[in-house]
């Protein structure tokens, strides 16, 4: 297999596995930006070590095995005296996510599609809350509103997203 074929094969495998790896990392690491960084490091390591991948195993399982090590490394580098989850719990989480990878991928695609359909103001609120990790009070100050109003708007947007996701996944499963 030439380098272009290897790269294409890795890309296909990573695109299939990324939702499960991201779910695992985001469940294990609370900070959004920290979790994003760890996912990127995992992708780089998987690409670098792709020649070691045994195609007799599932790629998702192999990727989650590496992800577990990178999560442990993250907490070790942070200087925390203990990992938030034990190795056993991280392993069980990885196994569960690997089993549910297909459903998560479908829901993630639905989420992305539904997010694209949101009005700009709704998307801005979600970005401020979940990407910017701002509180309702901070968002209210930034957009010139009250924190109560921001909480109500966020609840409405999340409800609309949940409904949209359910509709899309129901249509895809018919």
NORCORKA-V572109 format. One record per residue. N is the residue number from 1. SS is DSSP state (~ for helix, > for strand, _ for the rest). D_CENTER is the distance of its C-alpha to the mean C-alpha in whole Angstrom. Layout:
BEGIN
n->{N & N}
ss->{SS & SS}
d_center->{D_CENTER & D_CENTER}
END
This chain:
BEGIN
n->{1 & 2 & 3 & 4 & 5 & 6 & 7 & 8 & 9 & 10 & 11 & 12 & 13 & 14 & 15 & 16 & 17 & 18 & 19 & 20 & 21 & 22 & 23 & 24 & 25 & 26 & 27 & 28 & 29 & 30 & 31 & 32 & 33 & 34 & 35 & 36 & 37 & 38 & 39 & 40 & 41 & 42 & 43 & 44 & 45 & 46 & 47 & 48 & 49 & 50 & 51 & 52 & 53 & 54 & 55 & 56 & 57 & 58 & 59 & 60 & 61 & 62 & 63 & 64 & 65 & 66 & 67 & 68 & 69 & 70 & 71 & 72 & 73 & 74 & 75 & 76 & 77 & 78 & 79 & 80 & 81 & 82 & 83 & 84 & 85 & 86 & 87 & 88 & 89 & 90 & 91 & 92 & 93 & 94 & 95 & 96 & 97 & 98 & 99 & 100 & 101 & 102 & 103 & 104 & 105 & 106 & 107 & 108 & 109 & 110 & 111 & 112 & 113 & 114 & 115 & 116 & 117 & 118 & 119 & 120 & 121 & 122 & 123 & 124 & 125 & 126 & 127 & 128 & 129 & 130 & 131 & 132 & 133 & 134 & 135 & 136 & 137 & 138 & 139 & 140 & 141 & 142 & 143 & 144 & 145 & 146 & 147 & 148 & 149 & 150 & 151 & 152 & 153 & 154 & 155 & 156 & 157 & 158 & 159 & 160 & 161 & 162 & 163 & 164 & 165 & 166 & 167 & 168 & 169 & 170 & 171 & 172 & 173 & 174}
ss->{_ & _ & ~ & ~ & ~ & ~ & ~ & ~ & ~ & ~ & ~ & ~ & ~ & ~ & ~ & ~ & ~ & ~ & ~ & ~ & ~ & ~ & ~ & ~ & ~ & ~ & ~ & ~ & _ & _ & _ & ~ & ~ & ~ & ~ & ~ & ~ & ~ & ~ & ~ & ~ & ~ & ~ & ~ & ~ & ~ & ~ & ~ & _ & ~ & ~ & ~ & _ & _ & _ & _ & _ & _ & ~ & ~ & ~ & ~ & ~ & ~ & ~ & ~ & ~ & ~ & ~ & ~ & ~ & ~ & ~ & ~ & ~ & ~ & ~ & _ & _ & _ & _ & _ & _ & _ & _ & _ & ~ & ~ & ~ & ~ & ~ & ~ & ~ & ~ & ~ & ~ & ~ & ~ & ~ & _ & ~ & ~ & ~ & ~ & ~ & ~ & ~ & ~ & ~ & ~ & ~ & ~ & ~ & ~ & ~ & ~ & _ & _ & _ & ~ & ~ & ~ & ~ & ~ & ~ & ~ & ~ & ~ & ~ & ~ & ~ & _ & _ & _ & _ & ~ & ~ & ~ & ~ & ~ & ~ & ~ & ~ & _ & _ & _ & ~ & ~ & ~ & ~ & ~ & ~ & ~ & ~ & ~ & ~ & ~ & ~ & ~ & ~ & ~ & ~ & ~ & ~ & ~ & ~ & ~ & ~ & ~ & ~ & ~ & ~ & _ & _}
d_center->{31 & 31 & 28 & 27 & 27 & 25 & 23 & 22 & 22 & 19 & 17 & 18 & 16 & 13 & 12 & 13 & 11 & 8 & 6 & 7 & 7 & 3 & 4 & 7 & 7 & 6 & 8 & 11 & 11 & 11 & 12 & 9 & 11 & 12 & 8 & 8 & 11 & 11 & 8 & 11 & 14 & 13 & 13 & 16 & 17 & 17 & 18 & 21 & 22 & 21 & 25 & 25 & 22 & 25 & 24 & 26 & 23 & 19 & 17 & 14 & 16 & 17 & 14 & 13 & 16 & 16 & 12 & 14 & 17 & 15 & 14 & 17 & 18 & 16 & 18 & 21 & 21 & 21 & 24 & 23 & 26 & 23 & 20 & 18 & 18 & 21 & 20 & 21 & 19 & 16 & 17 & 18 & 14 & 13 & 16 & 15 & 11 & 13 & 16 & 14 & 12 & 14 & 14 & 10 & 10 & 13 & 12 & 9 & 12 & 14 & 12 & 12 & 15 & 16 & 15 & 17 & 20 & 20 & 23 & 22 & 23 & 21 & 18 & 19 & 19 & 15 & 15 & 17 & 16 & 12 & 12 & 16 & 15 & 19 & 21 & 23 & 26 & 25 & 23 & 27 & 29 & 27 & 27 & 31 & 30 & 30 & 27 & 28 & 28 & 25 & 24 & 25 & 24 & 20 & 21 & 23 & 20 & 17 & 20 & 20 & 17 & 17 & 20 & 19 & 16 & 19 & 21 & 19 & 18 & 22 & 23 & 21 & 22 & 26}
END
